[in-house]
């Protein structure tokens, strides 16, 4: 009778099992956990760049004219420890003009009673599209970390 390795990453792991295994991975192999979080952040940022809305007009109708698209404002941090767990942040650089408005993509923006940006739901769509690949990435990192 063969025993299964409790640290082995299984294809059908639940979120709770992945979370517990990632905790063990952080304790046992910090560098592998950081690499996995950085890869996940880059994967998410890449998909977010694809889904981010693009302005088709030559000029933005605002005081501050910036011909860059919202995807040009996406920034990714390297993994850092937060309560003992690696964490990377993906988001929009806050700056004058477009970058500030990108913090309201799923609710739209209302400025002085007029709608300047309708809700586009691209962040939610990006999250839904990247959940499975990121979980697979974490499962593989767990497997590699425990196979060392």
N, C-alpha and C positions, 0 to 999 in steps of 0.2 A: 504494500500500500504506500503510495507516494504522498508526501505532504506538500501542499502548495505554499509557496513563499508569501507571507503576509505583506511583504514590501513590494511585491511584483505589481506593476501597473497593468490593470486589466482594461480591456476595451470598453466594457460596460460599467465603468466606475461611476458612482453617483457624485454629485457635487460635494457632499459631505466626505466621501472617501477620498476624493481628489484633495480637498482641503486638509484632511488629516495627513495624507501622504506628503503634501507640500510642506507641512509643518515639520515632519520627520526629515524631509530633504533639506530644509533650511538648517536644521540642527546638524545633520550629517555632512552636507555638501553645499556650503553657502555659495560657492562660485557657480555651481550648476543651476542653483535656484535663481541667482541674479541673471545668468545668461537666458534662462527661460522667460523671465519677466521682461527683459530687454527685447527678446525676439517677439514676444506677444505684443508689446507696445509698438514695435515697428510694423508688425502685421496689421494691427488696428489702424495705425496712422496711414498706412498705404491705402487701405480700403476707404478710410475717411476722406482722403484726398480724391479718390475716384468718385465718391458720392457727394462731395461738397458742391453746392450750387455754383454756377458760373454766371457772371454778369455778361450779357451779350452786347450791351451798349458800349459805345466808344468811351463815354464818360459816365461816372456815377453821378446821380443827381443829388449832390451834397456840396457843402462848402469845401470839404477836404476831398480833392480828386485824387484817387489812387487807382491806377489801371490794373493792379494785381487782382487775382481772384481769391476767393475765400480759402482755397486750398493752399495758397501761398502763405497763409498765416498759421498753419498747423505746426505746432512745436511738440517735441518729445523729449522727456528727461531720461537720464539713465536711472537704473534701479538704485533706490536708496532704502535704507532700513526704516520701517515705520512700525513700532511696537513689535520688533523682532521679525518682521516679515518684509521681504523685498517689495517695493512698490515703484512703479514708473507712471508718470503722468503724461497724458496725451490731451492736447487742447489747442485753443486758439490764442495766439499772442494778442494781448490787449494793447491796442494802439489807437491812435486817432482814426476815424473813418470806419472802414469795413470791419476790421478786427473786433471792435467793440460790439457791433451789432451781431456778430456770430455767436455771442453768448446767449442769444435768445432764439435759436433756430426752430425749436419745436413748438414754441408758443407764439412766434411772430413778435413784432415790435410795434408799439403804439407810441407815437411821439406827438404831443400836443393835439391829440384826438384824431390823428390820421395814421393810417396803417402804412408804414414804410417797408416792411418786410413781412410777407405772409409766412405762416408756418410751413416748413418744408419737410420736417421729420426725417432728415437725412442722418442725424446722429442715432436715432432709434433704429433706423434701417441698418446702419453700419454695425451697431451692437448685435442685432439679430443675425447678420451675415457672418460675423466673426466668432460667435460663441463656440461653435463646433471646432473650427480650426485651432482656436486658442486652447480649448480643452485637450485636443489631441497633442498639441505642442507640450502642454504640462504633463500629460501622461507619458510622453516619450522622455521628457526630462527626468521624471520620477524613475522611470525604468533605467535610464543611463546612470542616474545618481546612485541607485542601489546596486547596479551591476558592477560598480567599481570595487 
